Amino acid sequence: MTSTSVPREVPRRDAGPGSAPHAVEAPPPDRRLAAAALVASAATAAMLGWFVARPDVDPLLEDGRMLAAGLVPAASLVLVLLAAALLGVVTAAAALARPTARAAGRLVAPVGAGEVVLFGLLAQGSGTLPAAGYLVSFAVPVLAVWAGVQVFRNRPAWRLPLAAVAVLAVVGVVVGRDAFATWVGAVSTGLAREPWALPAVLLPLATAAAWGGLVAVRAWRRGSLRTATAWVTRHRKLFTILAALGPLPYALARASWLTPWPQLGNGEELTLAVKIQGLSLSSGAWLGIVLTLGLILPWGERLPRWFGRRAGRPVPPAAAIVPGGIVAVMLCGAAVPMLLLMGATGALYFPAWFWGPTLALAVWGYAGHRYGVGDAVEGAPGVSDPGTSRPAPAARR
């Protein structure tokens, strides 16, 4: 049922004296999402146009790289994707230029749905999860150092243990410097050999995520998602716990490389460099578990005390919704290619078929929770518009 009520602000409780407001008034997200869809579609179109002109650098032409390669010849599919990206550019530009025009508004839903299917699912393949895994594995040390510095500055009681961990880490890097150099060199060589491999994964994902968000917000404003959102929000804890189990098999398998019973080793000798590579990928999976659980833990709504001056302030909902939504789309798109490539092993150790949908539901529930939808009973009053109203307060949750 379409809601005709005026968006309301949920009462908020301040975090304390001198604290910032729980959230700031934001411009309607459909314009921001339309702008993001325009930029992402244009960047994707430019990349695909380059692939058409230079097929020798096109990683999408490799067998099995895309899910849709089994349906349409790869060379023809690149042209189809290019046409879809250009259609996305035109539609997003029209939605931005004439936001109140009915013709432009009616195009957003079908075009957006097509962009999500094409770029979020059919354009993904066997290279999606490895690309994401390497990116996250390189990000984990950076995030660990940043978090360690913040905790050291703001939590004096933790300084001695953190200093000990830092010393051990430095000693480990020095002792294993040759193995670390071998690992970094192998990854760098791979990236240099296929410089378009990462953009070919990331740009279509960004396009699908931007269009998916735009379609979802517009459906929300029509009232189409209220009942479903209320149901998902009430069950969000279950969905989040299930989603957090998704990366666990892979994390445990890579951690087994420190034992005499390594899994996913493919029979190769596990040198120190290989173990470092495996454990770095495992660290990304453990990070995914922690961040997923943050969707239902207090620090996923208010910044923890070790954040210093920002401690206690509300986490912007988009800080969790946007990356979580992108990862969910990526996993859903990689599910079938991983099953075709690895069979039962892929289904067990890389359960994207299970992880992707549950993560999408967990992020959906988090969004509904932050905007006060369905936390109590179905049909309870909540925030009518996530773009023009503020998130519900952490105190109420």
C-alpha positions, 0 to 999 in steps of 0.5 A: 500500500502506498504511504501518503503520510508526510515523512516524520523525524524520529525523536532522537536522544543526544549522545551526551553534552557537546555531541553532534546531532544524530544525523544531518539533513541530506538531499534526496538520495534519488538525485545522488544515486542518479548522479552515481548511476550516470558516472558509473555507467559512463565509466563502464561505457568508456571501458567497454568502448576501449575493449571494443577498440582493443580486444587484445586487452579485454579480459572479458573475452577469456573463456568463463570470465563472465556468466553470460559467456555461456549464453552469448559469444563474449565478443557480442556480449561486450557490445550488448554491455556497451549498449546497456551502459550507454542506455544507462547514461542517457536514462540517468542524465534524463532523470537528473535533468528532468526529475519530475518528468513522468517519461524519465521516471517510468524508464528508471525502473526497467532500465535500472533492473536491466542494468543490475541483471546485466552488470551485477550478475551476467557480467560477473564470473570466475574472476570476481571473487579472486579480484575482490579477495586480493583487494581486501587482503591488501586493505586489511593491513592498512585498516589494522594499522589505522585501527591500532593507531586510533586505539593507541591514541584513545585507549591508554590501557591498551597501549602496552599490548598494542606495542607488543603486537606491533613489535612482533609484527615488525619482527615477523616481516623482517624475518620473513622479508624474502617470502613477503617480497615473493608474495608481493612480487607475484601479485604485482606481476599478475596485476601488471599482466592484466591491468584491466582485470580489476576495472572489468570487475569493479566498474560493472559492480559499481554500475549495478549497485548505483542502479539497484539503489536508485530503483530501490529508493524509488520503489520505497517512495511508491510504498512498494517495499514497506511490507517486505522491509518490515518483515526483513527488518524484524528478522534481520538478526537471523539473516545477519548471523547466517550471512556472517557464516558465509565467509567462515569455511574459506577463512578456516580453510586458509587458516588450516595452512598453519596446520599439518592438514592444509585445505585448498592447497591443490597439492602444491608445496606450501612455502612461506610465501604461499602461506602468507598469500593464503593467510592474507586472503583468509584475513579478508574473510575474517574481516568480512565476518566482523563487518557483517556482525556489525550490522547488528552490533552497537558499534555498527550504529555508533562509533566506538570509544576508541574513535576519539573525538568522533566516539559515540557519534552515529555511523552514517547508514550509507557507510554500511549499506553501500559497501554491503550492498555492493558485496552482496551483488558481487557474491550473487553474480559470482555464485553460479560461475564458482559452482560451474568452475569448482563444483562441490568444492566451490559450493562448500568453501565459496558459498556465494550461493548462500552468502550473497542472498543472506548478506543482501537480506542482512543489509536490507534489514539494517537499512530498515532498522536504521530508518525505523521500519518494522522494528516493532510490528508490521504497519507500525509508523516509521520513517517514510523516506530514507532520503529526507528523514534521519535515521532512528536513534541508537538509544531506541535500538 
